[in-house]
Amino acid sequence: MIRDQEILDALLDSVRRFVRERLVPAENEVAETDAIPPAIVDEMRRMGLFGLTIPEAYGGLELTMEEEVRVLFELCRTSPAFRSVIGSTVGIGSQGILMDGTPEQKAKYLPRLASGELISSFALTEPEAGSDAASLRTTAVRDGDHYVLDGTKRFITNAPQAGLLTVMARTDPATPGAGGVSAFIVETPSPGISYGRIDRKMGQQGAHTCDVIFDGCRVPAANLIGLKEGQGFKTAMKVLDKGRIHIAAVCVGVAQRILDDALRYAMERRQFGRPIAEFELVQAMLADSRTELYAAQCMVVDAARRRDEGRNVSTEASCCKLFASEMCGRVADRAVQILGGAGYVADHGIERFYRDVRVFRLYEGTTQIQQIIIARNMIRDAS
Ligand SMILES: Cc1cc2nc3c(=O)[nH]c(=O)nc-3n(C[C@H](O)[C@H](O)[C@H](O)COP(=O)(O)OP(=O)(O)OC[C@H]3O[C@@H](n4cnc5c(N)ncnc54)[C@H](O)[C@@H]3O)c2cc1C
């Protein structure tokens, strides 16, 4: 749903200009230094990008899902590490509070998230609990008006920068699986929280992940999301349903950029006396990429519209995440092929994109987990 086309167009124009004038020129520096320049993060704050999804009442832009994906199509025509700066706050880090938090929790935290004063992270994965997230072992034991958290969370995006973590922990050890899990808002730094070293990743330099270790970390009972124990896994799954459409939109944006670069190269590079874009075998790679990209874009917009209508989009969100992330990998692979040797060396940036996009098929549920969700929903609906 688009509420006001004119206002959205103005936002899309300013995001487009920001990407072209500020982000694209900084791509190499970010890859080399493994850091996003603070001036760029400040500009993101001023543009309101941290508050895209947060209600206007709390200082955000309150975009609908369709508006959000259209912004992501534009914002992600550059290194995906830039999106990652706002990604956990706009998406998985804030949405648990927004969806299931109490009015007091929302009033306390959402304005600071919307302004970008606080960066948030979503802490579900553990060393022994990845795809099987419901088996998580981090415990939260009630002690007076606090809970005491113990355990380790793994691969937590933006944890080194975060001022707030949404942490899924087991409040009921007697209930294995999802039922015993609760979600907490944890402010950082706090006594009892330490961090592992920053992970050395295949791609997306500038976006940081690390372990977060809880050792007797006392969290006020008032920070149990919704003040209800046993609801945390449901909150996490609702957050991920939305997050999967978000990631699929990211894949569309990045794939569009990769394909633009590959097309430009194919039109300029000459072999056998002609631009390689005139060879039909190269055209096939361009056309297949364009076709799959269009399909993914249509899927993402459709799923976003359905979600805006209040429909259950669990299946559609997984279809989008599965197809768009695999599509993005294929587009990046074909782009390397189109650039030939130039695609393999660092100077043209395509090998960097090839590495950057690999993680889309892994996080927020691997391709296999999306397949399982889709098939399980199909069987349930048919029974
Ligand atoms: C860069 C990065 C950022 C991340 N950010 C966050 C974050 O901010 N917060 C967070 O909580 N987590 C985060 N994660 C964790 C991410 O969500 C997990 O890595 C992902 O869910 C997969 O879990 P795993 O790595 O433990 O793999 P595993 O679960 O061990 O899976 C390994 C392989 O087995 C397959 N597999 C597992 N179970 C099944 C099954 N039942 N059937 C078929 N195949 C199966 C998987 O598909 C995969 O191919 C991040 C990860 C990365 C790499």
The ligand as an SDF file (V2000), in Angstrom:
LIG
                    3D

 53 58  0  0  0  0  0  0  0  0999 V2000
   26.6470  -12.3610    8.4500 C   0  0  0  0  0  0  0  0  0  0  0  0
   25.6410  -13.0060    9.3520 C   0  0  0  0  0  0  0  0  0  0  0  0
   24.7950  -12.2030   10.0920 C   0  0  0  0  0  0  0  0  0  0  0  0
   23.8780  -12.7760   10.9780 C   0  0  0  0  0  0  0  0  0  0  0  0
   23.1050  -11.9600   11.7710 N   0  0  0  0  0  0  0  0  0  0  0  0
   22.3310  -12.5180   12.7360 C   0  0  0  0  0  0  0  0  0  0  0  0
   21.6400  -11.6990   13.6870 C   0  0  0  0  0  0  0  0  0  0  0  0
   21.7060  -10.4610   13.6440 O   0  0  0  0  0  0  0  0  0  0  0  0
   20.9200  -12.2990   14.6610 N   0  0  0  0  0  0  0  0  0  0  0  0
   20.8130  -13.6490   14.7450 C   0  0  0  0  0  0  0  0  0  0  0  0
   20.1410  -14.1240   15.6700 O   0  0  0  0  0  0  0  0  0  0  0  0
   21.4490  -14.4660   13.8710 N   0  0  0  0  0  0  0  0  0  0  0  0
   22.2100  -13.9250   12.8700 C   0  0  0  0  0  0  0  0  0  0  0  0
   22.8760  -14.7280   11.9910 N   0  0  0  0  0  0  0  0  0  0  0  0
   22.7480  -16.1820   12.1050 C   0  0  0  0  0  0  0  0  0  0  0  0
   21.9830  -16.8110   10.9450 C   0  0  0  0  0  0  0  0  0  0  0  0
   20.6270  -16.5130   11.0190 O   0  0  0  0  0  0  0  0  0  0  0  0
   22.2950  -18.3220   10.9890 C   0  0  0  0  0  0  0  0  0  0  0  0
   23.6480  -18.4590   10.5800 O   0  0  0  0  0  0  0  0  0  0  0  0
   21.3670  -19.1350   10.0990 C   0  0  0  0  0  0  0  0  0  0  0  0
   20.0680  -19.1250   10.6100 O   0  0  0  0  0  0  0  0  0  0  0  0
   21.8410  -20.5800    9.9400 C   0  0  0  0  0  0  0  0  0  0  0  0
   22.1660  -21.1570   11.1660 O   0  0  0  0  0  0  0  0  0  0  0  0
   23.5880  -21.8950   11.3040 P   0  0  0  0  0  0  0  0  0  0  0  0
   24.6310  -20.9740   10.7920 O   0  0  0  0  0  0  0  0  0  0  0  0
   23.7310  -22.3660   12.6980 O   0  0  0  0  0  0  0  0  0  0  0  0
   23.5340  -23.1110   10.3210 O   0  0  0  0  0  0  0  0  0  0  0  0
   22.9370  -24.5870   10.6200 P   0  0  0  0  0  0  0  0  0  0  0  0
   21.5930  -24.4530   11.2300 O   0  0  0  0  0  0  0  0  0  0  0  0
   23.9530  -25.3850   11.3530 O   0  0  0  0  0  0  0  0  0  0  0  0
   22.7620  -25.1530    9.1440 O   0  0  0  0  0  0  0  0  0  0  0  0
   23.8430  -25.7020    8.4090 C   0  0  0  0  0  0  0  0  0  0  0  0
   23.2570  -26.2940    7.1120 C   0  0  0  0  0  0  0  0  0  0  0  0
   22.3020  -27.3160    7.4310 O   0  0  0  0  0  0  0  0  0  0  0  0
   21.0750  -27.0280    6.8010 C   0  0  0  0  0  0  0  0  0  0  0  0
   19.9670  -27.4830    7.6590 N   0  0  0  0  0  0  0  0  0  0  0  0
   19.7820  -27.2300    8.9890 C   0  0  0  0  0  0  0  0  0  0  0  0
   18.6410  -27.8200    9.3990 N   0  0  0  0  0  0  0  0  0  0  0  0
   18.0910  -28.4120    8.3290 C   0  0  0  0  0  0  0  0  0  0  0  0
   16.8980  -29.1650    8.0840 C   0  0  0  0  0  0  0  0  0  0  0  0
   16.0090  -29.4050    9.0660 N   0  0  0  0  0  0  0  0  0  0  0  0
   16.6550  -29.6440    6.8420 N   0  0  0  0  0  0  0  0  0  0  0  0
   17.5250  -29.3850    5.8300 C   0  0  0  0  0  0  0  0  0  0  0  0
   18.6690  -28.6840    5.9660 N   0  0  0  0  0  0  0  0  0  0  0  0
   18.9410  -28.1930    7.2060 C   0  0  0  0  0  0  0  0  0  0  0  0
   21.0520  -25.5060    6.6360 C   0  0  0  0  0  0  0  0  0  0  0  0
   20.1500  -25.0970    5.6180 O   0  0  0  0  0  0  0  0  0  0  0  0
   22.5070  -25.2520    6.2720 C   0  0  0  0  0  0  0  0  0  0  0  0
   22.6990  -25.5140    4.9040 O   0  0  0  0  0  0  0  0  0  0  0  0
   23.7790  -14.1830   11.0830 C   0  0  0  0  0  0  0  0  0  0  0  0
   24.6210  -14.9820   10.2860 C   0  0  0  0  0  0  0  0  0  0  0  0
   25.5480  -14.4160    9.4460 C   0  0  0  0  0  0  0  0  0  0  0  0
   26.4610  -15.3060    8.6610 C   0  0  0  0  0  0  0  0  0  0  0  0
  1  2  1  0
  2  3  1  0
  2 52  2  0
  3  4  2  0
  4  5  1  0
  4 50  1  0
  5  6  2  0
  6  7  1  0
  6 13  1  0
  7  8  2  0
  7  9  1  0
  9 10  1  0
 10 11  2  0
 10 12  1  0
 12 13  2  0
 13 14  1  0
 14 15  1  0
 14 50  1  0
 15 16  1  0
 16 17  1  0
 16 18  1  0
 18 19  1  0
 18 20  1  0
 20 21  1  0
 20 22  1  0
 22 23  1  0
 23 24  1  0
 24 25  2  0
 24 26  1  0
 24 27  1  0
 27 28  1  0
 28 29  2  0
 28 30  1  0
 28 31  1  0
 31 32  1  0
 32 33  1  0
 33 34  1  0
 33 48  1  0
 34 35  1  0
 35 36  1  0
 35 46  1  0
 36 37  1  0
 36 45  1  0
 37 38  2  0
 38 39  1  0
 39 40  1  0
 39 45  2  0
 40 41  1  0
 40 42  2  0
 42 43  1  0
 43 44  2  0
 44 45  1  0
 46 47  1  0
 46 48  1  0
 48 49  1  0
 50 51  2  0
 51 52  1  0
 52 53  1  0
M  END
$$$$
